[in-house]
Amino acid sequence: MKYETVIGLEIHAQLSTRSKMFCTCATSFGEKPNLNICPVCSGHPGVLPTLNKLAVEYAVKTALALNCKVNHKSVFARKNYFYPDLPKGYQISQYDEPLAVNGWVEIVLSDGSKKKIGVTRVHMEEDAGKNIHNDKTSLVDLNRAGVPLVEIVSEPDLRTPEEASQYFKKLKTILEYIEVCDCNMEEGNLRCDANISLREQGAKKMGTKVEIKNLNSFRFLEKALSYEVQHQEKALSTGEKIIQETKLFDTTSNTTKSMRQKEGSDDYRYFPEPDLIPLLVVDALIKKNKELLPELPDAKRERFISQYGLSFYDGDILTSYKDLADYYEELCKLVKDPKLCSNWMQTEVLRSLNENKIEIKDFSLTPPMLSELLVMLKGGVINQSTAKDVFNEMLSTKKSAKTIVDKKGLSQIQDEGAIEKIVDEVLAGAEGQVKQYKEGKTNVMGFIVGQVMKKSNGKANPSIVNKILKKKLGEGSDL
Amino acid sequence: MIVDVLRSSIPDIAKMLRGKKISCRELTNVFLKRIKDSTKLNAFITVMEKESVSRSEAIDKEGIKNSDDILKGVPVSLKDIFLVEGVRNTCASKILENYVAPYDATVTKRLKDRGAVVLGKTNMDEFAMGSSNENSFFGPVLNPWDNKKVAGGSSGGSAVAVSAGLSQISFGTDTGGSVRLPASYNGILALRPTYGRVSRYGMVAFSSSLDQAGPMARNVDDLAIAYDAVSGVDHKDSTTSKKGPSNVYEHLIKNMAGKEKTFSRCIGIPRHLIEKGVDPEVASSMDEVIAALKKLGFKFKDIELPHAKYALDVYYIISPAEASSNLSRFDGVRYGYRSKGYKDLDGLYKSSRREGFGDEVKRRIMLGTFVLSAGYYDAYFAKAARVRTLIKQDFEKAYEGCDVILLPTAPTTAFKIGEKTDDPLTMYLNDIFTIPANLASLPSLAFPSGQNKAGMPIGMQLTGRHFDEETLFSVAWMLQKERPEWFNRVSVK
């Protein structure tokens, strides 16, 4: 029996507002426990929520970037359940009237084909706090309670763990582009729950789904889903029934483990939040946020391909982060050689970022600094290997390319007369090789070039050396 | 001097304070002493003796100028549901027995800003759930007119405090009649403002879509001053209307005083609601009120509120539903009562809530949880919300033909303590006339209309259009002129 995998993702993104969703407490991460709390977000009696306007704008921006229809009226609802990290005993969320619906995101599969993934809905909700368990006691930290989130729910359009991971990555890229979420997955401000079920190939009816909670890396998402696919395939083929349950991914064993089993669906007793009036999003706010949207990753990639003559692959990598794309464009403007810039970005620059685990915005070489180096390379002042050495020295000394090249006398000898003089000297001392060359052993040319470079301390412009040698040794030469 | 103070209105007191006939400290002492002498009424849960004395001394030191707010130096009390920073706030529940408020409610803050002296926190039904004030962890409040009878609820402590002269005015909350009913049982006035007119911030929530804070007083002037002091938009409560503070007292002084004859309105009577179940003495008191109003030139019209008969049912679905969610925060985790006997998280929740809440509160939490549950939501909560809309529409239609609706506040006068405690359904019937205004978010003013043969106070209520408190006050003002013996009564021998 062949099975089809059906996956849908629910992604929670923390909106990067400075204050919480319903009070003025700070949202800063890593503070001492219960420092960023007040009566409102710690659920004292009598408090009422007041909606953070910027959070609404960020959520609207998110919805628009995901091609959603923003509802003019949406309603906050209470999701009721007891847990110590939930101070009010309910979470303020949105239920049957969410902020936005019916969007889509395009992903690119490994074979290069594109696929549109439906976005069912985008809604706003507040985050819960955190429980910390010691040996005998449990403690509650409410710093995160009330931090604004958007929940982005996909259609069950994903068919493989790889697609799921591509979709998650794409969402991250978009959220970073529109600057509404820091997307720091280690700090938990971008999290993912996955729903997965298998059904017989061609079947219409969905299989029983399993929810895997809190997958906070692309790798874990893919691993967890891959494991679950195998696990369910095996179960189904042996006639075992899949139980609807919530699971957690165990990163040490790379398996998913049951957290709780669901009988039907949880009863959260949703009802309209009476402390907040319905959220009305007027056309002007939608228009304003539409105008605030930057060029989004797909559009930017297509433009890079046509404007800079890049391959799809190069365009995709250079537009994977907005800052990286901006850096590239600034560099191109200064160097005026898109291909050269693209190659350097993808080799030297990205290597350095990865090695130092930093982002492009923290990179010590600005586009003007790097452009100075690339302009010298492009103009033949230095050669490729010198350029790499200078690049590394720039990183460690923070000196400009020109300073390093000048100080070390690294610039290439461009003067044809001077190079000819060296060539003549070399040829004079290499009569044997010249003879061999003339007899047809053209591979000795490499040796001769090497000698010339050595004599010039590696500074002779290789293309001029080649040109002169060709002239002197080439057919019809009377040497 | 004591008698002087007891029969005085806020404007009288303001004059005495400004004329240095009495200091704020002396005035405060008069009330504190009366509170002490009346402890058997059980009107207060927390008396803020130290705070009020030092506050009154500070006011005396500052002095009271003519230009100062009329409330400066006036002793007030608050139902133990309005948070006062640094003072315990129990909501008459064991679960909050030792909870100290970390901030001021907006009502509290506005009163403090105007210079009022807060004497203490009054007794109430636990979490404002009740009609008799017998559901208090601190014991029932006694009716000062007959100590064997209930004070009415849920703002019973506040009503008794005002009626017995333990504070000049008081503030209660009205979710289904909780300021009007005890006002009626105690011979005083109370206003339930239009929903959204007074901030709910810092007022412990019972049923968020129905709760409103309301003033209680012995005369129309005081009630107007009290309402003006706390009404108006509050950015901390998104459900407040955008209107600024009300200006009713000024309206009464400028537009009504001496010009009563030019004021004429049409009063609607929903006869079909009072045909059955109304005590004959209450019914004849209503006739007396109608006669007085006719004499004053008011016109009358019979109106229909066809869906009002469902009001009680709707109320006992919506309010417990919201309450079940609002009271979830009392879980023994962060503050309040935590049971000692628990083994795990589930046990912590269960025993803390089982031991911390009283029977009526538990009854309503269970009811509310049930009506919101999957499979029952549409049959109960959603349907109740639709009927609520129909009730609102009934009133809208009625106000096309009249300006104000007159009804008794309660079908009977105060009943005996313990008489209805075993029968929640009979108890719930006390609120049958008050609840429709809450469901329709309308303003409603309860006023005294004399007493029955046994000397127990009877009360009527005027319900008006949205945000038209002014008309309610105007009518009450004229009645106060016409029948002064109904007003300003103090239940002290």
Chai-1 contact restraints between the chains, C-beta under 6 A:
chainA,res_idxA,chainB,res_idxB,connection_type,confidence,min_distance_angstrom,max_distance_angstrom,comment,restraint_id
A,P39,B,P102,contact,1.0,0.0,6.0,A-B,restraint_1
A,P39,B,Y103,contact,1.0,0.0,6.0,A-B,restraint_2
A,G43,B,R329,contact,1.0,0.0,6.0,A-B,restraint_3
A,P45,B,V204,contact,1.0,0.0,6.0,A-B,restraint_4
A,G46,B,L83,contact,1.0,0.0,6.0,A-B,restraint_5
A,G46,B,G202,contact,1.0,0.0,6.0,A-B,restraint_6
A,G46,B,M203,contact,1.0,0.0,6.0,A-B,restraint_7
A,G46,B,V204,contact,1.0,0.0,6.0,A-B,restraint_8
A,L48,B,Y201,contact,1.0,0.0,6.0,A-B,restraint_9
A,L48,B,D237,contact,1.0,0.0,6.0,A-B,restraint_10
A,T50,B,S238,contact,1.0,0.0,6.0,A-B,restraint_11
A,R78,B,S325,contact,1.0,0.0,6.0,A-B,restraint_12
A,N80,B,S325,contact,1.0,0.0,6.0,A-B,restraint_13
A,F82,B,Y349,contact,1.0,0.0,6.0,A-B,restraint_14
A,P84,B,V333,contact,1.0,0.0,6.0,A-B,restraint_15
A,K88,B,R329,contact,1.0,0.0,6.0,A-B,restraint_16
A,G89,B,S328,contact,1.0,0.0,6.0,A-B,restraint_17
A,G89,B,R329,contact,1.0,0.0,6.0,A-B,restraint_18
A,Y90,B,S325,contact,1.0,0.0,6.0,A-B,restraint_19
A,Y90,B,S328,contact,1.0,0.0,6.0,A-B,restraint_20
A,D267,B,S373,contact,1.0,0.0,6.0,A-B,restraint_21
A,D267,B,A374,contact,1.0,0.0,6.0,A-B,restraint_22
A,R269,B,L372,contact,1.0,0.0,6.0,A-B,restraint_23
A,F271,B,L372,contact,1.0,0.0,6.0,A-B,restraint_24
A,P274,B,S208,contact,1.0,0.0,6.0,A-B,restraint_25
A,P274,B,S209,contact,1.0,0.0,6.0,A-B,restraint_26
A,P274,B,E322,contact,1.0,0.0,6.0,A-B,restraint_27
A,D275,B,S208,contact,1.0,0.0,6.0,A-B,restraint_28
A,L276,B,S238,contact,1.0,0.0,6.0,A-B,restraint_29
A,I277,B,S238,contact,1.0,0.0,6.0,A-B,restraint_30
